[in-house]
Amino acid sequence: MTTAIDPSDVNSSGNNPGANVDKHVLLLKPRGFCAGVVRAIDIVQIALDTFGAPIYVRKEIVHNSYVVDDLAKKGAIFVNELDEVPSGARVIYSAHGVSPAVREAAKGRGLKVIDATCPLVTKVHVEAIKFAKQGYSLVLVGHRDHEEVEGTQGEAPDVTQVVSTVEEVAALVVPDPDKVAYLTQTTLSLDEAKYMIEALKKKFPNIVGPHAQDICYATENRQTAVKKVAPGADLVLVVGSRNSSNSNRLVEVSQNIGTNSFLIDKAEDIQPEWLEGVGNVAVTAGASAPEVLVKEVVAYLQSRGFGSVDEVEVMPENVRFGLPPEIVQAIASAPGAITQPRA
């Protein structure tokens, strides 16, 4: 059931834990897999079907433990660095992208590379290269320990500084304050990015940025859905793994609104006390969380008395990305191999 719901129309009863309330699940849409994640998972699966196991993958293909475990069972071997891959073997880069140094290392070891970098991450890499060539000092707004940030920074390491807080913006020192550009990680909170960019513009009035925002459509859409529905919910459950940046941001968005929210990998992570006195539970999923886990969460909630499930579609989402040329060519040259990616 797809329902257009305004938060003011949702009966919230969380302020009265003892109330005898009707229990509803508000299932947010869009949720779960984005186009870049679908593409990355398809690439690994098609590579396994076409070339056979093992297929090596640098880092987690996407940040979700269920997805990684499932592909590992099928023959994917996940490694932290390329020196764990046998010389001449086939390796896939994760959706988060890699730096030029990683690409050079792969070339030096004769690895057969399949690049599953999300096209929207590639867009940021291209922007970094462009700004660096034009002589700008580059400020990358993001989380230092995230693989996407490491890859983007690697495109122009000598001129790029990473900032994660407004305080770090204030401490920035650049050669020419009138020649500064900024980029952002694709999975930031919209509000977080807004405050950081405002701080950068205040410090560097002539700063320039990308023509279109770097935060990806899926990150924005899922946060927008939470902002729309969370005010009328007593609890928001976000399905996603701990190392998923965009999933963590969904929890933060809900909490910033004032609605209790938790990040869960699976239904078993739900604590019964979270549901005490709760009438409306909104359920969403980060861009790397599979729908099967969402269904299990809904089934668990139904078993706890949340009998009404309404799918709340905030906006349509129909983005698709094509496969990289190296996998398309491999499919074409492999008789009997599958020819269409999985949806």
C-alpha positions as CSV (number, residue, x, y, z in Angstrom):
1,M,0.0,0.0,0.0
2,T,1.4,3.4,-1.0
3,T,0.0,6.3,0.9
4,A,0.8,10.0,0.8
5,I,1.0,11.0,4.5
6,D,1.5,14.4,6.0
7,P,3.2,14.3,9.4
8,S,0.3,16.4,10.9
9,D,-2.1,13.6,9.9
10,V,-0.1,10.9,11.8
11,N,-1.3,10.3,15.4
12,S,1.8,10.3,17.6
13,S,1.4,8.7,21.1
14,G,5.0,8.4,22.2
15,N,4.5,11.1,24.8
16,N,2.1,8.9,26.8
17,P,3.9,5.5,27.3
18,G,0.9,4.1,29.1
19,A,-1.6,4.9,26.4
20,N,-3.6,2.1,24.7
21,V,-2.7,3.0,21.1
22,D,-3.1,1.6,17.7
23,K,0.3,0.5,16.3
24,H,1.4,1.4,12.8
25,V,4.5,0.9,10.7
26,L,5.3,3.7,8.3
27,L,7.5,2.2,5.6
28,L,9.4,5.0,3.9
29,K,9.9,5.1,0.1
30,P,12.5,5.6,-1.3
31,R,14.6,3.4,0.9
32,G,17.4,0.9,0.5
33,F,19.5,0.2,-2.6
34,C,20.5,3.1,-4.7
35,A,21.5,2.8,-8.4
36,G,25.3,2.8,-7.5
37,V,24.8,-0.1,-5.0
38,V,22.7,-2.1,-7.4
39,R,25.4,-1.6,-10.1
40,A,28.3,-2.6,-7.8
41,I,26.6,-5.8,-6.5
42,D,25.6,-6.7,-10.1
43,I,29.2,-6.3,-11.2
44,V,30.5,-8.7,-8.6
45,Q,27.8,-11.3,-9.3
46,I,28.3,-11.0,-13.1
47,A,32.0,-11.4,-12.6
48,L,31.5,-14.5,-10.6
49,D,29.1,-15.9,-13.1
50,T,31.3,-15.0,-16.1
51,F,34.8,-15.8,-14.8
52,G,34.1,-18.1,-11.9
53,A,35.4,-17.9,-8.3
54,P,37.4,-16.6,-6.8
55,I,36.9,-12.9,-7.6
56,Y,38.8,-10.5,-5.4
57,V,37.2,-7.3,-4.2
58,R,39.2,-4.4,-2.7
59,K,37.4,-3.3,0.5
60,E,33.7,-4.0,1.0
61,I,31.9,-3.7,-2.3
62,V,29.3,-1.7,-0.4
63,H,29.0,-1.0,3.3
64,N,26.6,-3.7,4.3
65,S,27.6,-6.8,6.2
66,Y,24.7,-8.9,4.8
67,V,25.6,-8.1,1.2
68,V,29.3,-8.7,1.8
69,D,28.7,-12.1,3.5
70,D,26.3,-13.2,0.8
71,L,28.8,-12.4,-2.0
72,A,31.6,-14.1,0.0
73,K,29.6,-17.3,0.1
74,K,29.4,-17.2,-3.7
75,G,33.1,-16.9,-4.1
76,A,34.1,-13.2,-3.7
77,I,37.2,-12.7,-1.6
78,F,37.3,-9.3,0.1
79,V,40.7,-7.8,0.8
80,N,41.9,-4.6,2.5
81,E,44.8,-3.9,0.1
82,L,45.9,-5.1,-3.3
83,D,49.0,-6.8,-2.0
84,E,46.6,-9.5,-0.7
85,V,45.6,-10.3,-4.3
86,P,47.7,-12.8,-6.3
87,S,49.6,-11.2,-9.2
88,G,47.6,-11.3,-12.4
89,A,44.3,-12.1,-10.7
90,R,41.1,-10.3,-11.2
91,V,40.1,-7.6,-8.7
92,I,37.0,-5.3,-8.4
93,Y,37.2,-1.8,-6.9
94,S,34.4,-1.0,-4.5
95,A,31.6,1.5,-5.1
96,H,33.5,4.0,-3.0
97,G,36.3,4.5,-5.5
98,V,40.1,4.4,-5.3
99,S,42.9,6.8,-5.6
100,P,45.3,6.9,-8.6
101,A,48.0,5.3,-6.4
102,V,45.8,2.2,-6.0
103,R,45.3,2.1,-9.8
104,E,49.0,2.3,-10.4
105,A,49.7,-0.4,-7.9
106,A,47.2,-2.7,-9.7
107,K,48.8,-1.9,-13.0
108,G,52.3,-2.7,-11.6
109,R,51.1,-6.1,-10.4
110,G,49.3,-7.0,-13.6
111,L,45.9,-7.3,-12.0
112,K,42.8,-7.5,-14.2
113,V,40.7,-4.6,-12.9
114,I,36.9,-4.2,-12.9
115,D,35.9,-0.8,-11.6
116,A,32.6,-0.7,-9.7
117,T,33.1,2.9,-8.5
118,C,29.7,4.7,-8.4
119,P,29.4,7.1,-11.3
120,L,28.5,9.9,-8.8
121,V,31.7,9.3,-6.9
122,T,33.6,9.4,-10.2
123,K,32.0,12.8,-10.8
124,V,33.6,14.1,-7.6
125,H,37.0,12.7,-8.7
126,V,36.8,14.5,-12.0
127,E,35.9,17.7,-10.2
128,A,38.9,17.3,-7.9
129,I,41.2,16.8,-10.9
130,K,39.7,19.8,-12.7
131,F,40.1,22.2,-9.8
132,A,43.7,21.0,-9.1
133,K,44.7,21.6,-12.7
134,Q,43.2,25.1,-12.5
135,G,45.5,25.9,-9.5
136,Y,42.9,25.8,-6.7
137,S,43.5,24.8,-3.2
138,L,40.9,22.1,-2.6
139,V,38.8,21.6,0.5
140,L,37.1,18.2,0.8
141,V,34.2,18.1,3.2
142,G,33.8,14.6,4.6
143,H,34.9,12.0,7.0
144,R,38.7,11.2,6.9
145,D,38.4,7.5,7.5
146,H,35.9,6.9,4.8
147,E,37.1,5.1,1.7
148,E,35.4,7.5,-0.6
149,V,37.2,10.5,0.9
150,E,40.5,8.6,0.7
151,G,40.0,8.0,-3.0
152,T,38.9,11.6,-3.8
153,Q,41.8,13.1,-1.8
154,G,44.2,10.8,-3.7
155,E,43.3,12.6,-6.9
156,A,45.1,15.7,-5.8
157,P,46.8,15.0,-2.5
158,D,49.2,17.9,-2.5
159,V,46.5,20.5,-2.7
160,T,43.6,18.8,-0.8
161,Q,42.7,19.3,2.8
162,V,39.8,17.3,4.4
163,V,37.5,19.0,6.9
164,S,34.9,17.4,9.1
165,T,33.8,20.1,11.4
166,V,33.2,23.9,11.4
167,E,36.1,24.3,13.8
168,E,38.4,22.6,11.3
169,V,37.2,25.1,8.6
170,A,38.1,28.0,10.9
171,A,41.6,26.5,11.3
172,L,42.3,26.1,7.5
173,V,45.3,27.7,6.0
174,V,45.8,27.9,2.3
175,P,48.4,29.6,0.0
176,D,45.9,31.9,-1.7
177,P,42.5,32.5,0.1
178,D,41.1,33.8,-3.2
179,K,41.9,30.6,-5.1
180,V,40.0,27.9,-3.1
181,A,37.5,25.3,-4.2
182,Y,35.4,22.8,-2.2
183,L,33.9,19.4,-2.8
184,T,31.9,17.1,-0.5
185,Q,31.6,13.4,0.2
186,T,28.5,12.1,-1.5
187,T,26.9,10.6,1.6
188,L,26.9,13.5,4.0
189,S,23.9,14.9,5.8
190,L,22.4,17.7,3.8
191,D,22.3,19.9,6.9
192,E,25.8,19.0,7.8
193,A,27.1,19.9,4.4
194,K,25.1,23.1,4.4
195,Y,26.7,24.4,7.6
196,M,30.2,23.4,6.5
197,I,29.8,25.1,3.1
198,E,28.4,28.2,4.8
199,A,31.4,28.3,7.0
200,L,33.8,27.9,4.1
201,K,32.1,30.7,2.2
202,K,32.4,33.0,5.2
203,K,36.1,32.2,5.6
204,F,36.8,32.3,1.8
205,P,34.3,34.7,0.2
206,N,35.6,33.8,-3.3
207,I,35.5,30.1,-2.9
208,V,34.1,28.1,-5.8
209,G,32.3,24.7,-5.8
210,P,30.8,22.1,-8.2
211,H,28.1,23.1,-10.6
212,A,25.8,20.6,-9.0
213,Q,26.0,19.4,-5.4
214,D,28.1,16.3,-4.7
215,I,25.7,14.8,-2.2
216,C,24.1,12.0,-4.3
217,Y,20.4,11.9,-5.2
218,A,19.8,8.7,-3.0
219,T,21.3,10.3,0.1
220,E,19.2,13.4,-0.4
221,N,16.0,11.5,-1.1
222,R,16.3,9.2,1.9
223,Q,17.0,12.1,4.2
224,T,14.1,14.1,2.7
225,A,11.8,11.1,3.4
226,V,12.9,10.9,7.0
227,K,12.4,14.7,7.5
228,K,8.9,14.4,6.1
229,V,7.8,11.4,8.2
230,A,9.8,11.5,11.4
231,P,7.9,14.4,13.0
232,G,4.8,12.2,13.0
233,A,6.5,9.0,14.3
234,D,7.4,7.9,17.8
235,L,10.4,5.9,16.6
236,V,12.5,5.7,13.4
237,L,14.4,2.5,12.6
238,V,17.1,2.7,10.0
239,V,18.3,-0.6,8.5
240,G,22.0,-0.4,7.7
241,S,25.4,-1.4,8.8
242,R,27.5,0.6,11.3
243,N,30.1,1.6,8.7
244,S,27.5,2.9,6.3
245,S,27.9,6.7,6.2
246,N,24.5,7.4,4.6
247,S,22.7,5.1,7.1
248,N,24.3,6.9,10.0
249,R,23.2,10.2,8.6
250,L,19.6,9.0,8.5
251,V,19.7,8.3,12.2
252,E,21.2,11.8,12.8
253,V,18.5,13.5,10.7
254,S,15.7,11.8,12.7
255,Q,17.4,12.6,16.0
256,N,17.9,16.2,15.0
257,I,14.2,16.5,14.4
258,G,13.6,15.2,17.9
259,T,12.4,11.7,17.1
260,N,14.0,8.7,18.7
261,S,16.0,6.7,16.1
262,F,18.3,3.6,16.0
263,L,20.5,2.0,13.4
264,I,20.0,-1.7,13.1
265,D,21.7,-4.3,10.9
266,K,18.8,-6.7,11.2
267,A,15.5,-7.3,13.0
268,E,17.2,-9.1,15.9
269,D,18.9,-5.9,16.8
270,I,15.6,-4.3,17.8
271,Q,15.4,-3.9,21.6
272,P,11.9,-4.6,23.0
273,E,12.1,-1.5,25.3
274,W,12.4,0.7,22.2
275,L,8.8,-0.2,21.4
276,E,7.3,0.5,24.7
277,G,4.5,3.0,24.4
278,V,5.2,3.5,20.7
279,G,2.3,3.9,18.3
280,N,4.0,4.8,15.0
281,V,7.3,3.3,13.9
282,A,8.9,4.7,10.7
283,V,11.2,2.2,8.9
284,T,13.7,3.1,6.3
285,A,17.0,1.7,5.0
286,G,20.3,3.1,4.0
287,A,21.4,3.0,0.3
288,S,23.4,-0.2,0.8
289,A,20.8,-2.2,2.8
290,P,18.9,-4.9,1.0
291,E,15.1,-5.1,1.0
292,V,15.1,-8.6,2.5
293,L,16.3,-7.1,5.8
294,V,13.6,-4.4,5.7
295,K,10.9,-7.1,5.2
296,E,12.3,-9.0,8.2
297,V,12.1,-5.8,10.3
298,V,8.5,-5.3,9.3
299,A,7.6,-8.9,10.1
300,Y,9.2,-8.5,13.5
301,L,7.2,-5.4,14.2
302,Q,4.0,-7.1,13.0
303,S,4.7,-9.9,15.5
304,R,4.9,-7.2,18.2
305,G,1.4,-5.9,17.4
306,F,2.2,-3.3,14.7
307,G,-0.5,-4.7,12.4
308,S,-1.0,-1.7,10.1
309,V,1.8,-1.2,7.5
310,D,1.6,1.9,5.3
311,E,4.2,2.6,2.6
312,V,4.8,6.3,2.5
313,E,6.2,7.4,-0.9
314,V,7.7,10.8,-0.5
315,M,9.1,11.0,-4.0
316,P,9.6,8.6,-7.0
317,E,13.1,7.3,-7.7
318,N,14.0,5.6,-11.0
319,V,17.7,6.1,-11.5
320,R,19.7,3.4,-13.2
321,F,23.4,3.2,-14.1
322,G,25.0,1.1,-16.9
323,L,27.7,-1.4,-16.4
324,P,31.4,-0.5,-16.8
325,P,32.9,-1.3,-20.3
326,E,35.3,-3.9,-19.0
327,I,32.4,-6.1,-17.7
328,V,30.3,-5.5,-20.7
329,Q,33.2,-6.7,-22.9
330,A,33.8,-9.7,-20.7
331,I,30.1,-10.7,-20.9
332,A,30.1,-10.3,-24.7
333,S,33.2,-12.6,-25.1
334,A,32.0,-15.3,-22.7
335,P,29.6,-17.7,-24.4
336,G,26.7,-18.7,-22.3
337,A,27.3,-16.0,-19.7
338,I,24.4,-13.9,-18.4
339,T,23.7,-10.8,-20.4
340,Q,21.5,-8.8,-18.1
341,P,22.3,-7.4,-14.7
342,R,20.1,-8.3,-11.8
343,A,17.6,-5.7,-10.6
